[in-house]
């Protein structure tokens, strides 16, 4: 029961995970922090909370083993003692990783657990009261800050989504203006944090910290495709519905609405001044995007508001594939010759493979696209891109169509290696990596580079079944897939 609560199939699996080779205390602390304070995870806990809790359940002594863990768990009494011992504690590197203290609280995945959230906030307040810099960066986590470091405020918004915690940082002087803090609210389902940022002077048409591009509406449309209330909130406060984002090929919110939002949201933007004729850097108009998305209703709405139909047979081929019209696909494939495809068409083919758009990939192959095509971006094939993102159905189809198994990408890896790299470093929530690995190994993919288990039961079972690792090998979070 306890094992399942922490995401494991049995108690031995939980115990195996928690102990593994991490018998030395410093190793176990580092192992715990890898899950509890990941700098790479997106969202409130990045899927790491169960792993961190499992390690803590197996080794309760970790809770008091290192000041970094105590901060991450919200042990305010431990922080008070550290402050009493060193009045400069808030501005000094601490713990096994030698980070500044405040980032441990910001990056803690325990924010989402009510048992720990208040304590984490209390620890942060103690540190802020003692002079911790609310505008510090978090890329290196050390005491030397560079201009490129990711501001703590943005990490707090993205990792915690905790209104009170974000407010603590703002009251302490965190700068919401130069950081473009709205962009990290794009996955928030309400406007509570945007309202805080607005009250502290954040401009709604400001630039994103990382890309230095405007376009919060475009970001929110991707995360909340049916939400007009938050769009209305930004528009009422001066957000420009036609602002171009250089980071997305100068797209505007309407382009995002066509691709990701519902028809009512599309109408909402048009009613609030969105221009239905604006093209992006690829020359695609809103009408063209709607045709390619196979959405006749959106095409009709855009034409109703003055949109221009500038579509090509290729656009209609993709649209027919997306909406599942096999007759139109067969007809249009004869009109479109992709044997001499453009760079953009090649890139689109790879993108479809990566996202699992099987019908579009089939249509493009039918029209003559080379299954082994690559572009200058990573020099990865469609099979490699699909494997990296755990698209098992796509991988099986491409293998059936004789996609090359051993073509190497820019960094020397094959599709099999890419699947394991994606699994370990940035797994897709809906990715079927066990299915991908099984399909590639069954097809004869070279596998001598696999030296041990990857720490994910389903994939390690496949590796055992194919004879790549011995039965009962210890599971550890592998670092062998750089």
N, C-alpha and C positions, 0 to 999 in steps of 0.2 A: 504493500500500500504506500509506504513512505517512498520507495524507489520510484513508483509510477508518478507520485506527486512531483518528483524532481526530474521527470522526463526519461526514466530508465525502465527497461522491461523487467528487471529483477534486482533484488538486493545485491547479489554478487556483481552484477554489472555496475551498479552504483559504487560499490566498494572498490571495484577494479578501476573505475574512472578516478575516484578521489585519491586512491593511493598510487596506482601505476608505478612510475619510477620516481615519484615525488616524495621520497622518504626523508630527505633532508629538509629541515624547516625552511630554509631560505628558498628552496625550490618550491615547496608547497605554498609559501607566501606569494611567490611570483606567479605560480599557477593560478592561485585564487584571484590575484589582481588582474590577470589576463582576462578573466571573465567579468569580474566585478567592476573594473575601471577601464574598459576597452576604449581606446581613442579612435577606433575605426567604426564601432557600431553606430547604426543609424536608428533613430527612434528612442523611445524611453528606456529599453533595456537591450535592444539588439538581439533578443533571443538568448541572452547570457544569464539572466537571473536564475533560471533553474540550475544551470551548471554551477554558478557561484554558491547557491544554497546547498547543493549536493556536497561540494567540497567542505562547506562549513559544518554540515550535519555530520560528516565523517570525522572531521577534525575540529571540534568546538574550540580547542585552544588557540586556533587561528584568530579568533575574535580579539584576543589580547596580545597577539604575537608581534604586532607592528603598528606604529601610530598611523600609517597610511590606511590600514584595514579599519582601525578604530574610527577614523574620519569617515571612510566610505560607509560604515555601518551606523554612523550617527551617535557615537559614544561621546557625548558632550563632556562628561566628567573627565575622560582621558585627555580631551583637548584642554580643559581647564588646568589640569595638572601639568601638561606640556607648556602652557603659557606661564604658569607660576615658575617653572624651572628655567624658562628662557623667554623673557619679555619680547624678544625679536622673533619668536617662533613663526608668526604669520608670514614673515618675509624671508624665511630661511628654508632651504631645501630639506626635506625630511623623508623618512621611510626608506624602504628597500630600493625604491626607484629614484629617490632623490628628486622628487617633484616638489614644487611649492605646495603648501598644504591645501589651499582652496580648490585646485583642480581635482583632488581626490573626491571632494564632495560634489563637485559639478558633474563628474563623469561616473559617479556611482550608479549602478543599475538598480540599486535598492530604493531609489526614489519612488518606484511604482508600488512598493509594499508599504501600506499604512503603518505597519509595525516599526518601520525605520524612517519614514519620510520626515516626521517632525524633528527627530534627533539630528538628521542630516542638515536640516535647515538651521537648527540651533548651533551646530558646529560651524556652519558657514557664517552665521551672525557673529559668533565669538571671534572668528578670524577677521572678518570685516571691521569689527569694532577695534581690533588691535592693529589695523593698518594694512590688511591684505588688499592688493590692488584689484579692484573689480574690472579693470580694463586690461588685465594681464592676458598674454597669449597662452594657447594651450597646445601648440604643435610640438614643441620640445619639452614642455612642462617644467623646464629648469628655471634658473634665476636670471638667465640672460635672454632678454626678449628681443626678437627681431620684428620688423614691420610685417613680415609675411605670416606671422603666427595667427592662428584662428582665435578671435576674442572669446573670453570666457562667457560673455553674455550670450553669444550665439550658441555655444555648446550647451549652456543651461536651457535655452529655449528648446533646442532640438532634442536633448537627452531627457530632460525632466518633464517638460510641458506642465510644470508646476507654477501656477500663477503667483503664489506667495513667494516662492524661491526667486523667481525672476524679479519680482518687486523688490526683494531684499537687495539684489544687485543694483537695480536702478536707483534706489534710495541712497545706496552707498556711493553712487557716482558713475555707474557703468554707462557708457556712451552709446545710445541707440541710433545716433545720427550717422557718424562715419562708419559704423559697422553694417549699415543696411539691414538692421535686425528683423525687419518684416519677413525677409526671405526665409528665415528659419521657422516661421510660423505657418509655412505653406501646408503642412500636414495637420495642423490644428483644426478641429472640427467646429470651433466657435471663435468669437472675436475677443475673448477675454484678454489674451496676451497682446494682440494688436492694439486694443484700447489702452493698455498700460503704456505701450511704446509711444502711441500717439500723444498721450498725456505728458510724456517726457520729451516731446519735441521731434520724434522721428518723422521724416517727410515721406508721404505715401508714394511719391515718384522717385525715391532715392535709389542708389545703386547697390547691388548685391556686393558683399565684401569680397567674395572669391572671384567672381567674374567681372565685377565693376560694370555690370549691365543693369538697366531698369527692367521692370516687368513683373511685379508681384502678382498681378492679375493672371498672367500666363501660368505662373507656378501654382497658384491656388486652383485654377481650373483643372490641372492635371490631378491634383489630390482630392478635390471635392467637386466632381463633374456635375452634380445636380444641385449645387448650393448657390442660390441667388442672394441669400441674405448677407453672406460675407462679401460677395462681389458688390452688392449695394452699399455696404458699409464703407468700402474703399472708394467707390465712385462718388458717394455723397461727400467725401472728404477730399475730393480733388484728384483722384487717380485718373490718369489719361487712358481712355479705352483704345486709343490708337498709338500708344507709345511703342516704339520698335525696340526689340531686344537684340543687340549685335551678337550676343552669345548663342542665339537660336536662329541664325541666318536672318536677322532682322524681322522676325515674326512679331505679330501683334496678338493681343488676347483673342481676337476673333478666329485666328488660325488654330489656336489651342482649343477653342470651343467647338470648332468643326470636327477636330480629331478626337476630342476626349469628353466633351460635355453633351448634355441632353439637348433636344430641340428647344424646350422652354428657355434654357440658359442662353442658347444662341439668339433667340428672339429678344431676350432681356438685354443682351449686349447691343444688338442692333437698335433697340428702342432707346438706348442710352448713348447713342452717337457713334457706335462702331462703324467703320467704313467697309462695306462689302466688296470693294474693288481692290483693296491693298494686296500687293504681291510680296512674297518673301524673296530672299536672295536667289532662290532656285527658280524664280519666275512662276511660282504656284499661287494661284488666286484662291480665295475661300471656296469658290464654286468647284475649282479643280480638285481641291482637297476632299470636298464632299463626294464628288464623283468617284475618286479613288478609294474612298471609304465605303463605297457601295450604299450610300444613304440617300435615297431619292427624296425623302422628306426634307432633309437639310438643303439639298439642291434647290428644291422648290421654294423654301423660305428665303434663301439667299437671292434667288432670281426675283422674288417678290419685292425685296428691299433694294433692288438695283444692281445685283451682282452680275458679272460678265462671264459667259460660258466660253472659255478658251481652251477646252480640253482636247486631248489627242486620243487616238486609238489605244495607245499604251495606258493612258489613264483609265480608260474604260475596261481594258483587260484586267488591271489590278482591281478595279471596283467589282467586276463580275466575279473574280476569284474570292474576294472578301465576302460578298453576299451569297456565295455558293451556287452561282448560276453556271452549271457545267456546259450547257449549250452555248451560252455567250462566250465562255472561255475558249471552247473549241473553235468557234467562229473567229474570234478576235485574235487568237494565237496565229492564225494564218495571215493576218494583216500586219502583225508586229514581228520584226526580225531582231531578236536579241543576240544573234551570233556575233554581231558587231556592236555590242552594247556600249553605252557611254559610261564614264566613271561613276556618275550619279546612279545609273541603273545597277551597276555592279554593287555599289555600296548599299543600295536599297535591297538587293537580293540577300546580301549578308545580314542586313538588319532584320529582314523577315525571318531568316533562319535563327538568328539570335533570340527573337521574341516568340518563336514557335508558330509563326503564321504559315502553317503547312499548305493551305490552299494557294496562297500567293507564290510560294516557292515552286509548287507543282506547275502553276500557270507559266511562270517565267522559264522553267526548264522546258516546258512544252513549246515555248516561243523561241527556243534556241540558246538560252543562257548556259554558259560553261559551268558545270557543277564544281570545278576546281578553281574558279576565279578568285582572285584576291585584289585588294587595293593597297595603297601605301599605308593605310592605317593598320598597323600591326602585321600586315601580310598574312592574315589568318583566313582560312577557307570557311565556307559555310558550315562544314562539319565541325571545325574547330570552335567557331562561335556558338553553335548550338550546344556542343559538349560543355563549354565553359559555363553556360547558364543552365545546365541541367535539363535540356529539352529532349527527353528520351524519345518521344514519338518522332520528332524531326530527325534525330540521330539515326533511328532505325530506318526511316525512309531514305535518307541520304546514303546510308550504307547499302541498302537494297539497290540504289541507283549507281552503285560503284564509285561513290565518292572516295578519294584517296585517303588512306588511313594514316600515312606517315609523313605527309607534307608538314614541314615545320614553320611555325610563325616567327616573327621578328626576334623573339628571345630563345629560339631553339627548341620549343616544346611542340609536341604532337597533340592531336585531339584528346587522346587518353590522358596525357599529362595536364592538359587544360581543364579537363573535367575535375581532376583531383585538386588542381589549384583553385578553381572556383568553389569547390566544396569546402575547402579549408579556410580560404581567405574572405570570400564574400558570397556565401551561398544564397541562392534565390529562394524565397519562401516557398514557392511552388515548384522548385526544381526537383527532378527525379534523378539524382546522381547515381543511385544504385542501378537504375535502368540504363543509364548512359554507359556506365562502366561495363555492365553485362553485355550490352549490344556491341561495344567496341572490342572487348575481349573475345566474344563469340565470333566476331568477324575476322579475328586474327591479328589484332593490333599488337605491336611490339610492346613488351611490358617488363623488360629486364631492369628498367630503372626503378621499379617499385621495390623498396627495401623493407617495408613494414606496414602495419595498419595505420589508418588515418584517424581513428578515434570515433568513427560514426558506424554504428552497429550494422546497418543495412548494407553499407558499402563494403565494410570489412568482411561481411558474410559472403558477398559476391567474390571478393578477392580470395577468400578461403576456398570457395567452390571451384574457382578456376586454378587453384594451386599456387596462387601468388604469395600467400602468407600462410604459415602453419596454423592449424587449429589451436585456439586458446592463446594466441599472441596478445600481449598486453596492449590495451588501447590508450594512446596518448594523443593530445593535439599535435599533430605532426608539423614540423617545419621544413619537410623535405621538398615542398612544392613552392619554390621561390617565385 
